[in-house]
Amino acid sequence: MKKILITVGSLVLLFIAAVILVPLLFKSQIVELVKTEANKNINATLDFEDVGLSLIKHFPELTVSIDKLHIINKEPFAGDTLISLEEFQASLNLQSLIMGDQIEIVSIQMVKPQIKARILKDGRANWDIVPEAEIDTTEIETESAYNLAVREYKISDAQIIFVDDSTNMFIEINGLYHEGKGDFGQALFTLFTQTSIDALTLKMSDVSYLNKAELTVKADLEMDMENMKFSFVENEICLNQLGLNFDGWIALVSDENIELDLTFKALKTDFKHILSMVPYIYQKDFADLKAEGQLALTGTVKGLYTKEQIPSFDINLNVSDGMFQYPEMPASVENVQVDLQVNNPGKTPDHTIVNLDKLHLEILNEPLDIKLLVKTPVSDPFIDASFTGSLNLSEVQNLLPVEEKIELKGVIQSNIKFKGNMSAIEKKQVDRLTFDGTVILSDIEYAAPDLPVKVQIPEGKLSLAPQKMSLENFNMLLGDSDIKVDGFLENFLEFALEDQTLKGKLAIQSSYFIVDPWMTEEEEEGEKEKDKDTTVLEPVELPDKVEFLITADLKKIVFDNLTLADAKGKFLLKDRTLKIIDLGADLLQGSMTANGAYSYIPPAKPHVTFDMKITQFDIPEMYRTFNTVRKLAPIAENLRGDISGDLDLHTDLSDSLTPVWSSLNSKGSLNIPRASIDGFEPLNKVADKLKIKELRNPTITDFNPSYEIKDGRFYLDPTDLNIDKYQVTISGSNGMDKSLDY
């Protein structure tokens, strides 16, 4: 008997040793086999660093762990990381694994999972990574050989991003912690869960509904696994400071159909809690915010949710006698009244009705009222909205915490009404639309550290109508600069709601405009010499679907070390290109007329083209003003006289809007009727060598050069040059590298 026991004991020990040692001895081969087989069966690339098996970590349970797991998408999502996981760990009951017909998973833990889920406009999803295969349904077993029973699971510090291009929805979850405890081996049990999210963001159609909101959920659920029905028992859901309680159940009727019967209500009736849903208010000393008023928030959701239909829902929000005031702020928002209903009888989202019957508030007895009614939001949205009120901007600083050194003054008065269907906008049936109102600006002043000068708008009026939006007597001061704008915009409803082209005409007048304060004064990176035109600009990407014709009459413009007088011309913004039409100005002691264009469509570089006629430009001033002249015509430093001519130029621009010299191309015909050459040493050396004193600091007459700039070099065509009684023919080139060939 003793020998039998010893033999049996030895076999058991050998078996346990084999269970432990085999995975260790053949670990690398097993890991590679798992990776290879997995990647054969998914349309993605799966990889992980290590797999571990341990009886020590959670003895007597067997712990399985996977480190640094990644699943990388292939086309059409090539390069996207579907899942990234710091560590996956599962502890199993060893006895159930060896002897039972039910595998008991004591705990599952996922550490720092990162998930990026995306749906394309055509409906393809990046998590559909298992290729479809023909399945013989006659061979599918109704029950698996093993059942799984999970006791506890935990997710730590997860990040989830969901992007749906088909509905223009964006969800981002950061800092997700979730844990659940229950006996999934039972047909009926209670699941105890706790969830917290540090930052929850929800956007739809570029409208932000939640912006880094905090979420905590404590929910006990009755889990009926046979009927796949899950009922709320005890629960509390807090979104920022808004607490909600749910009652009812959710049932999975089939793989694709869900039945719901839910009610919810706000846990507290204090107005302050709904204010936590306003991001700006919640992020500014919310704990110390003083608030009064009553809140009532209730809702129901009932019915089937399928591919073809949605359940009915009814949400009601009421606020009465609300007020709030920040600590140490002298002003408060008073008499807040809200009456909002959102409901749908079910079947289709198009039955949804949003009725904001009242949104009223007062700031220093100045009322602000908003109403909104939305019907048939899918088939043909109907909107009936109004906005009336007056806002004294000076009181904003007494009402809300603003950054120090910000100056805000003036009054905005608004009275706007809109009523009509989207189809009327699409068909331009203005007789079916009501859209009128005014926005009046008075004595507006705004100064902030991020603005180089104070912005002032003494007066301005915006008049609204279905056909166009008119801007009248819009006067603005930007520091010492003045601007007056009149004009109108057309098609703005179609632009805002239907993504059509916005059209308009503007007339801009100014007696004095200085550009320098809006530029960055710094030396261009890589410049070896200190140039005088060190004002650095940044490329401006012009908007799409905008067609503006701007007529400008600017008496004086100061730009770095260049002054333009009586600048007049037209600018056409169309197809993401700004065209300059018949621009004329006095500068450099002469005058100029020009036509040209600027475009910038990334990733291509900004590009400009110019056709220009110059008349009697002072050559020394040209040299001092333009870096291009200094780079490609250095002899201009020694010329005294004026120059006229016709030239064209086109070039790519750098990130600081300086020419990319390798791309600069220009041709021109110039005329210098009379000029002196002072101190040009190469010519003086020739004079000394040839002993012709007339060549030393000579005066030239009737010089009519033609040139071309390409590949970083300035080429001068053969040109006759009259120097005193001598006639000289000159040709050649010089380059950006300062090489000469004349």
Residue, then its C-alpha position, 0 to 999 in steps of 0.5 A: m500500500k505504501k509503495i502504491l501511495i508513493t507511486v501515485g504521489s510520484l505520478v502526481l508530482l511528475f504531472i504537476a512538474a510537467v504542467i509547470l515545466v512544459p510551458l517554460l521549456f517550450k515558451s518561445q516556440i509556443v509564443e511564436l506559434v500563437k502569434t503565427e496562427a492568430n495572424k493567419n486568421i485575422n485581417a490585422t497584425l497581432d503582437f505581444e512581448d511575453v506570455g506568463l504562467s504562474l502558480i505562485k502569484h495567486f496560489p492556488e490559482l493558475t495565473v495567465s498573463i500577456d504583456k504589451l499586446h498590440i493589434i494593428n489594423k491593415e487596409p483600409f485602416a493601415g497603421d491604426t492601433l485597434i488595441s494596445l494593452e499594457e498587461f492582460q491577466a487572468s487567474l483560473n481555478l486550477q481544479s476546475l481547469i483540470m477536472g470540471d466541466q466549467i472553467e472558473i475564472v477567478s479574476i480578469q484584469m486589463v491594465k492601460p488598454q487603449i482602443k481606437a474604434r472607427i467606422l468609415k463613411d461606407g460603414r466599414a469598421n476597423w474592429d471587423i478583423v475576422p474574415e467572413a467564412e462559410i459556416d456549416t450550421t449543421e456542425i455547430e454544437t448547441e453547447s460548448a464542451y466547457n462553460l466559463a464562470v467569471r467571478e471578478y474583472k477589472i479595467s485600469d486606466a483605459q483610453i477609448i476613442f470612437v470615431d464614426d465618419s458616417t454620422n460625424m460622431f466623436i467620443e473620447i474617454n480618458g482615465l477609465y476605471h471599471e470593475g465588476k463582481g458577480d458569479f457568471g456561472q449562475a443563471l441569476f445573480t447580482l453584478f456589482t459594478q463601479t466605474s469612473i471616467d476622468a474625462l469624457t468628450l462627445k461631439m456630433s457634427d462638430v457640436s460639443y455636447l460633453n467636453k472632458a466631463e467627469l463620470t462616476v457610476k455605481a450600479d448593481l444589476e440583476m443579471d438574468m442570463e437565461n433571458m438575457k435581461f438585466s435590471f437596475v437595482e441600486n445605482e447612482i450615476c454622476l456626470n460632473q455634479l449632476g446625479l441620476n438614478f435609473d430604474g427598469w431593465i434592458a433585455l437582449v431579445s436577439d443578437e441585433n435587437i434590444e428591448l428597453d424599459l427605463t426611467f431616470k430622474a435627477l437625484k437632487t433638485d438644486f439648480k447648481h448641479i445642472l450648471s456643472m454640465v456647462p464646461y466653462i462654469y464647471q472648470k472655473d472654481f465650481a465648488d465655490l460657486k453660489a447658486e440657487g433655484q430648483l431643478a427637475l429632470t426626468g426621462t423615460v426610454k421604452g421599446l425596441y431598439t433595432k436596425e430599423q427602429i428606435p424606442s420611444f423616449d421622453i426627457n423633461l428639464n425644468v429650472s425655476d428661479g435660478m441664479f448663480q454668482y462666482p465668489e468675489m464677483p460683484a454681479s450675478v445671473e438672475n431669474v434663470q427659467v428653463d422649460l425643455q422637452v425632448n421626445n419621440p413616440g418611437k419607430t424613427p429618429d425623424h419623429t424626434i421633437v426638441n422644444l426649448d419653450k423657454l430659456h430666460l436669464e437676466i444680467l443686471n436686469e437686462p433680459l436674455d431670451i431664447k426659444l427653439l423648436v425642432k421637428t423632423p430632424v432627419s427628413d426635412p429639419f424644421i426650425d423655429a428659433s428666436f434670440t433677443g437680448s442685450l449684453n453689456l460686455s463690461e459686466v462680463q468681467n463682473l460676472l465671470p472669472v476672466e484672465e487678468k489684463i483683459e479689457l472688455k467693454g461695449v454693448i451688443q444688442s440682438n433680435i433674431k428670428f428664424k423659421g422654416n424648413m431645410s428644404a426651403i433653404e436648399k431650393k432657395q424658396v425664400d417665401r417659405l422662410t422667416f429670417d430677420g433681425t439685427v445685431i448692433l455693436s456699440d463702443i466695443e473695446y477688447a484688449a488682451p495679452d495675446l493681442p498686439v493692440k487694442v481692438q475697438i468697434p465704435e459702431g457696427k450693424l449687422s442686418l439679417a434677411p433670407q437673401k443676404m446679411s448686410l454689414e453697415n457702418f462697421n468701424m474698427l480701430l486696431g491700435d492706431s489703424d482704422i478700418k471701415v467696412d460695408g458690404f453683404l454676404e449671400n448664401f450664408l444659410e446654405f453655407a452654415l447648414e448645407d455646406q454650400t459656397l458663401k458669397g459676398k462683397l465687401a468695401i474696405q476703407s482706411s486712412y492709416f493701417i500699420v501691419d507690423p503689430w500683427m507680425t512676429e519680429e524675429e530673425e529668419e532661421g538660418e539667415k547668416e546676415k542680418d537683414k532689415d526686413t526681419t518681419v516673419l509671417e506665417p502661411v495662411e490657409l484660405p477657406d474653401k467654399v468662400e467667394f468674396l470680392i473685396t474692394a480696398d481703398l487704403k490711404k496709407i499702409v505701413f509694412d515693416n520698412l515699406t510705406l504704401a500710399d493711395a493703395k487701391g484695388k480689388f481682391l477676389l477670394k475664390d477656390r482657396t486662392l486670393k487674386i489681386i486685381d488692378l492693385g495700384a499704389d505709390l511707394l519707393q518714390g514711384s508707383m506700381t500697378a500689379n495683378g497676382a495671386y496667392s494660394y496655400i493648400p497643404p501639404a503643398k507650399p504657399h505659392v504667389t504669382f505677380d505681374m507688375k508694372i513699376t514706375q520710377f522706383d528709387i533704386p537705393e530704397m528698393y535695395r534697402t527694402f527688398n531682400t530679393v533685390r539684395k540677394l540677386a542684384p547686389i549692384a543695386e547698393n551702388l546705384r543712384g537713380d530710379i528704375s521703371g519696367d514690367l516684370d512677372l514673378h512666381t515662387d513658392l514660399s517658406d513657412s515664414l513667407t520668404p521666397v524659396w529661392s530654388s523655385l523663384n522664377s522671374k522675367g522682366s524688362l527694365n529702364i534706367p534713364r540715368a543713374s550713377i554707380d558709386g563705389f562699385e569696386p569691381l568696376n573701379k578696379v577695371a577702370d584702374k587696370l585699363k586706365i580709363k578714369e571715366l569708368r570710375n564711379p561713372t554715370i550711365t544713361d539709357f540702360n534698358p536691361s532684360y533679365e531672367i531669374k531661375d534656379g537661384r541665379f540672376y541672368l542679364d541678357p546682352t544689353d548696351l550700357n552707355i558710360d560717358k562716351y563709351q558704349v559697353t555691352i554687358s551680359g552674364s549672371n550671378g547666383m545666390d551663392k554670390s558667384l559671378d559670371y559677367 
